[in-house]
Structures are given as C-alpha cells and as structure tokens.
Amino acid sequence: MKNQLQEDITTFFRDFALQVLRDADVDPNDSRAFKMAMLDHYEEIYPHFSLTEVFRENNGQKRHEEMVEEYKRCFTLLLMGRLP
C-alpha cells in the first residue's frame, strides 16, 4: 500500500504523462506511441516536479530518499511506455 508521498508523486507523473498523451492524441495503452509521444518531454519532468508541494516539502529533508526512489520508479515506467 502506498503512502501519501508515493501517491502524490505517482499522481504528478500520471497527470503529466496523460497531458502529453492527450496533446499528442495518443492512446495510453499503445506503449510504442506512448514512448514516441513522451520523447520530447522527458526533460520537462524535473522542472515541473520541482515546483510541486511534495518536492518542496521533501527535498533535502528526512524523506528525500523515499521521494527520489518513487520519482525513479515512476520515471522508469514512463520510459517503458506505461503510466504509473
């Protein structure tokens, strides 16, 4: 079961990816098209994430490592063409 930190990060990644896919008119179930649509947007993830409350509350704080691990997990799913 995910905790609130993990839920917040997963929600950020899911919303970010869904917006990119909607803008590109791509079916999220088509992993190849998903990956192609995301190619030009991976570098935008961190700047957007760094503006979130979850980042501000945990960057350099006690739960920083947990935040980084969930960020990596979600990013990896996007690289695989899957929604978190």
C-alpha positions as a Markdown table, in Angstrom:
| # | Residue | x | y | z |
|---|---|---|---|---|
| 1 | Met | 0.0 | 0.0 | 0.0 |
| 2 | Lys | 1.4 | 3.4 | -1.0 |
| 3 | Asn | 1.8 | 6.2 | 1.5 |
| 4 | Gln | 0.8 | 9.8 | 0.7 |
| 5 | Leu | 4.3 | 10.8 | -0.5 |
| 6 | Gln | 4.2 | 8.0 | -3.1 |
| 7 | Glu | 0.6 | 8.8 | -4.1 |
| 8 | Asp | 1.5 | 12.4 | -4.7 |
| 9 | Ile | 4.5 | 11.6 | -6.8 |
| 10 | Thr | 2.6 | 8.9 | -8.8 |
| 11 | Thr | -0.3 | 11.4 | -9.4 |
| 12 | Phe | 2.2 | 14.0 | -10.6 |
| 13 | Phe | 3.7 | 11.6 | -13.1 |
| 14 | Arg | 0.4 | 10.2 | -14.3 |
| 15 | Asp | -1.1 | 13.7 | -14.8 |
| 16 | Phe | 2.0 | 14.9 | -16.6 |
| 17 | Ala | 2.0 | 11.9 | -19.0 |
| 18 | Leu | -1.7 | 12.0 | -19.6 |
| 19 | Gln | -1.5 | 15.6 | -20.6 |
| 20 | Val | 1.3 | 14.9 | -23.1 |
| 21 | Leu | -0.6 | 11.9 | -24.5 |
| 22 | Arg | -3.8 | 13.9 | -24.8 |
| 23 | Asp | -2.0 | 16.7 | -26.6 |
| 24 | Ala | -0.4 | 14.2 | -29.0 |
| 25 | Asp | -3.7 | 12.3 | -29.4 |
| 26 | Val | -2.1 | 9.0 | -28.3 |
| 27 | Asp | -3.7 | 6.0 | -26.7 |
| 28 | Pro | -2.0 | 5.4 | -23.3 |
| 29 | Asn | -2.3 | 1.6 | -24.0 |
| 30 | Asp | -0.1 | 1.8 | -27.1 |
| 31 | Ser | 3.3 | 1.6 | -25.5 |
| 32 | Arg | 5.2 | 2.4 | -28.7 |
| 33 | Ala | 3.2 | 5.5 | -29.4 |
| 34 | Phe | 3.4 | 6.4 | -25.7 |
| 35 | Lys | 7.2 | 6.3 | -25.8 |
| 36 | Met | 7.3 | 8.3 | -29.0 |
| 37 | Ala | 5.0 | 11.0 | -27.6 |
| 38 | Met | 7.0 | 11.3 | -24.4 |
| 39 | Leu | 10.4 | 11.6 | -26.2 |
| 40 | Asp | 10.4 | 15.3 | -26.4 |
| 41 | His | 9.0 | 15.8 | -22.9 |
| 42 | Tyr | 11.2 | 13.8 | -20.5 |
| 43 | Glu | 13.5 | 16.7 | -19.9 |
| 44 | Glu | 10.4 | 18.8 | -18.8 |
| 45 | Ile | 9.5 | 16.4 | -16.0 |
| 46 | Tyr | 12.0 | 17.5 | -13.3 |
| 47 | Pro | 11.5 | 21.3 | -13.8 |
| 48 | His | 7.7 | 20.8 | -13.4 |
| 49 | Phe | 8.2 | 18.3 | -10.5 |
| 50 | Ser | 10.5 | 20.8 | -8.6 |
| 51 | Leu | 7.6 | 23.2 | -8.4 |
| 52 | Thr | 5.3 | 20.7 | -6.6 |
| 53 | Glu | 4.5 | 20.8 | -2.9 |
| 54 | Val | 5.8 | 17.3 | -2.4 |
| 55 | Phe | 9.2 | 18.3 | -3.8 |
| 56 | Arg | 9.4 | 21.5 | -1.7 |
| 57 | Glu | 8.4 | 19.6 | 1.5 |
| 58 | Asn | 10.9 | 16.7 | 1.0 |
| 59 | Asn | 13.9 | 18.0 | -1.0 |
| 60 | Gly | 16.8 | 17.7 | 1.3 |
| 61 | Gln | 14.6 | 16.6 | 4.2 |
| 62 | Lys | 14.1 | 13.4 | 6.1 |
| 63 | Arg | 12.0 | 11.7 | 3.4 |
| 64 | His | 14.2 | 12.8 | 0.5 |
| 65 | Glu | 15.5 | 9.3 | -0.4 |
| 66 | Glu | 12.0 | 8.0 | -0.4 |
| 67 | Met | 10.9 | 10.8 | -2.7 |
| 68 | Val | 13.8 | 10.0 | -5.1 |
| 69 | Glu | 13.0 | 6.3 | -5.1 |
| 70 | Glu | 9.4 | 6.9 | -6.1 |
| 71 | Tyr | 10.4 | 9.5 | -8.7 |
| 72 | Lys | 12.8 | 6.9 | -10.3 |
| 73 | Arg | 10.1 | 4.2 | -10.2 |
| 74 | Cys | 7.6 | 6.5 | -12.0 |
| 75 | Phe | 10.1 | 7.8 | -14.5 |
| 76 | Thr | 11.1 | 4.2 | -15.3 |
| 77 | Leu | 7.5 | 3.3 | -16.0 |
| 78 | Leu | 7.2 | 6.2 | -18.4 |
| 79 | Leu | 10.4 | 5.1 | -20.2 |
| 80 | Met | 8.7 | 1.7 | -20.6 |
| 81 | Gly | 5.6 | 3.2 | -22.1 |
| 82 | Arg | 3.4 | 2.7 | -19.1 |
| 83 | Leu | 1.5 | 5.0 | -16.8 |
| 84 | Pro | 2.4 | 5.0 | -13.2 |
